[in-house]
Amino acid sequence: MSKSSKLLLILLALSVIANVYFIVQKFKNSDVEKDFQVSAKTEKTRVFEYQGQQEPEIKIKNPVIEVRCLKVWQFAPGFTELTVRITNKSDKFISYWNINADIFDSKGEYLGHSFTNGENLRPGQSIIGGILFRNVRAFEVASWELYIERLRIDLGRGNTFDATRYFKLKEIK
């Protein structure tokens, strides 16, 4: 197995572990018997509302995640990567973020879906990340749609809050 294949497997495993951790934390900190209602508040943000739960009032200056696609390239045989720069334009510390992407060919036909996620993004900070797509050739990708799947802010000392509904994704071309 080549080094790039091993690296790819490690990256995929870490991504799965991060998602499992997030799900476990979500159910640890909530009443599992509550009904969850999914609604789309904006085109680029998916929101999960907890019925009957009181939300704290949060004031966020410029609740924007800026995303710029830096390149689309063949990461390894059978894997295409969208390399992106993600910038926290808000005044809040983002403890966790998950950005999803759908990709399309030049005819607008759907090619696939994937995501990237991360932790500890300070106000004004940028990070370079990759969104990997399996069984897609880089030259096929003509366009993409990005959206925030989940975003948590830290209000201090580990007191996290689901702020997905407050944030907008702004793609920079």
N, C-alpha and C positions, 0 to 999 in steps of 0.2 A: 504494500500500500504506500503510495507516494506521500510526501510531507503535506502537500496541499489537501489531499483527501483526508488525512488524519486531522489537520487543522479544521477543515470543514465539519467533520464529525464532532469535534470538540465544541465548535461554535454552535452547532445545532443542539447538542446536548445541554449546553449552558442556557440556551434560549428556552428549551423545554423546562428545565429546572426553575428558571425565573418565573415562568408562567404558572407552574404548579405551586410555587411558594406564594404567589399573589393570590391564587384561588383559595389556598388554605387560610391565608391571613384574612381574606374577605369573609369567609364563613366563621372563622374564629371570633371576629369582632361584630357579628350580626346575628340576629335571630333567624335561623335557617327556615323557620316555618312561615316567615313573612312572604307575601306575594311580591314578586318582582315584575315590574312593568317596563318594557323596552319601548323607547320612543326616540325618534330622530328630531332633535331640536334644530339642527342646521344641516346643511348638505355635508359638511366635513366633520361633524361630531356626532357620535352615537352616545346616548345618555341612558343610564340605568337608574330609574327612580325607585326608591324604597317607599312603598305605600305606608302611610301612617307614622313615618319616622320624622321627628323634628330635625331640621337641618340648621346648623349654626349660620349666622349671617356673616358672610365673608366679603371683604372689600379687597379687590385685586386691581392694581393699576396695570393697564395694558395686558389683559389675559390672552396673550398670543404666543403660539409656538410657530416660529418661522422655519420652513424647510426648503432647502435648495438641493435639487438633484445635481450632483457634481459630474457623474458619469454613469453610463450603462455599459457593462463589460462582461466578458465571459470569464467568470471566476475560476471555473474548473469545468471539465467535460460534463455537460448536463446541468450546469449551474450558472445562472446569470445573476449578477448583483447590480442593484441600484445603489450607488454610493451617495449618501446624503449628508448634508450639514444641518443639524438641528440646533436651533437657538431659542433659549428661554427669554422672551422679551418682557416678561412680567416682573413684578417686584417680589414674587414669592419663590421659595425654595421648592423645587419639584422633586419629591422623593421617589416617584415612579412614573414612567410614561411608556405608552405602547402606541406606536403609529403603524397603521395598516396601509397596504398598497394593493391596488388592482392594476394589472398591466394589460395593454391592448396592442394589436398589430396595426399596420397602416390602414386597414379597412375598418378599424374600430371593433374588431372581434376580440373577445376576451381570451387572454392567454394564461392568466393565473392570478393567485392571491398569495401574499405573504405579509410579514410584519417585522418590525424591529422594536426593541424595548431597552430601557436602561433606568438607572437610578442616579440620584444626587446631582441634579442639574441646577446650579445656582442662578440667581437673577442675572441676566446679561450673558451668561456663559453659553458657549457653543460646543458641540461635540460632533465628530465625524462617525457615522455608522453605516452599516450595510444592510440592505434588505435582499435576502437570497431567494431566488425562485428556482425550483427544481424542474427539470425537463423543459426548459425554455432556452432558446438560443438568443444571444444578445442582439443579433442583427434583426430579429423579428420584432423587437420592442420599439413601438413608435410613440406611445403615450402611456400615461399612468394617472391614476387618481389616488390621492393620499387623504387619510382622515385619522383623527384621534380616536382610538378605541377606548383607552383608559388613561387617566392622569390623576395623580394624587399629589397634594402639596403637604408640606410639613409645617405646621403652625408653631413649632418649637418643641424641642425635647422629645421627638418621636410621636407627637400628637398629629397624626396624619388625617387628611380629609379628602374624600373623593371630589375633585374639582373638575371632572370631565365636562360637566354642563356649562361651566363658566368660560372655558378656553376655546379659542378658535385656532384652526390651522391656516396659516398663510403661506402659500407656496410662492417662492421667489423664482422667477424664470431667469 
